[in-house]
Amino acid sequence: MSDALMNISPVDGRYERYTEPLRPIMSEFGLIKYRVEVMVRYVLALGEHKDIPLNLGQSNVTVLEGIIHSFAHDDALSIKQLETKGWNGILATNHDLKSCELWLRWKFGQLGLGGIVEWIHFGCTSEDVNNIAYGLMLRDAIDVLMESLQSVTDWLHGSAAQCAQMPMLSRTHGQPATPTTLGKEFAIFDERLRRQMRQMAMLKIALKLNGASGNYAAMHAALPGVDWPQFAQAFVENGTYLRRGAHVSFSFNPLTTQIEPHDTYAELFAAIMRINTILVDVTQDMWRYISDEWIVQKPIAGEIGSSAMPHKVNPINFENAEGNLQIANWLMEGCCRKLPVSRLQRDLSDSTVVRVFGTIFGHCMVGYENLHAGMKKVSPDAGRIRQALVEHPEVLAEAYQTILRSKGFPDAYDALKSLSRGAKITLADLHAFVDGLDPSFIDDETKRRMKGIMPDTYVGLAPSLVRAG
């Protein structure tokens, strides 16, 4: 591994400990490995088709599967050398996909499969391999990403249950408002995230396998008796070759130019962006709760919060998560704008942009891991939360005016507005207001009920809403 201090990107440098699980998937090695896998599996699929004159036999199938499963760093390095410097007597290709094909031709020869080398990349264009390779990359990377995200949703779900009945002052427009419970606030985020994750699970990445301009021209010219669209669809959607991941599956796109138009990349990224936006909302609320001292951070031995102020315990994990998730979203938004647009049959600007996928997922991973790390270091201070609530009895004005309206009291809203708006009132002030109500409108039982409502009990159905969620 190279010196992390010399890396340009923080996801491979400063944050490499977070992004390690993505390294074999979204690195240059990962892309090369997926390309080789697609090309080998294509030969295997050709060999299974009854109308294609390629009889592999079980022994050759085993050898071909072995190429996929044994592919290692040195193999990828040889392919990279073929592209940039030349290798094994072959001049530099300056073409990444062609280098994979030439290496495979050499590999087939080494394994005694020289008689079938012409079936490698048969009738295909580079994008046939590349779009499927990136599909496999996204499939496996999403599984890693969702595993990390699951830790966040698990914390939110568990904390919602634990704090379901912990009353808390809410704020609308930053001002004291109708009380809620801390658990309900966590439950809201949990439900928002799970809804987006369910939607993402329904998405499919579209893949194509149809030649240089999407017409199966070379394939049909060579073997006109083969139903190439049916073959391509089976290859893309048949689990024998391209198993689905835990969260991502594939669909066949029957109508493309040279490139698959990447609309489904945009759909997938839009779903991840929504998830990340919700998480940014989480980080900002947690930051505010910590600032208000409603949520307390555990000091970690050896950590320093400020180079000048020794007392500080900064919410660094939440701030780090916020920044990284925003970077990921900016990059994904750019991909959503760029990738579905390509000049005529194609241009190579898309192949440049897709190489940023690893950077995007790296920032997502850093964000999720830091968010979870921050969550594990905090706990609510129920005493401070309650104190903030009882210091604002004016929040009961909503309950009072609504009860009065239910009894037909005229202009109830205005009566409470005159008492409470912009004023610092006490429970005694509210109770005095109740005592002075005209008994012809408000009976003694209603007055007792109104005076029995406290700021820390006026939470409505919040606890049961958490349980229902």
Secondary structure, DSSP 8 states (H G I E B T S, - for coil): ---GGG-SSTTTTTTHHHHGGGHHHHSHHHHHHHHHHHHHHHHHHHHH-TTS----HHHHHHHHHHHHHH--HHHHHHHHHHHHT-BTTB---S-HHHHHHHHHHHHHHHTT-GGGGGGTTTT--HHHHHHHHHHHHHHHHHHHHHHHHHHHHHHHHHHHHHTTT-EEEEEETTEEEEEEEHHHHHHHHHHHHHHHHHHHHT-EEEE----TTSS-HHHHHH-TTS-HHHHHHHHHH-TTTS---SS-EEEE--S-SSS---HHHHHHHHHHHHHHHHHHHHHHHHHHHHHTTSEEE---TT--S-SS-TT----HHHHHHHHHHHHHHHHHHHHHHHTT--STT--THHHHHGGGHHHHHHHHHHHHHHHHHHHHTEEE-HHHHHHHHHT-GGGGHHHHHHHHHHTT-TTHHHHHHHHHTT----HHHHHHHHHTS-TTTS-HHHHHHHHH--TTT--TTHHHHHHH-
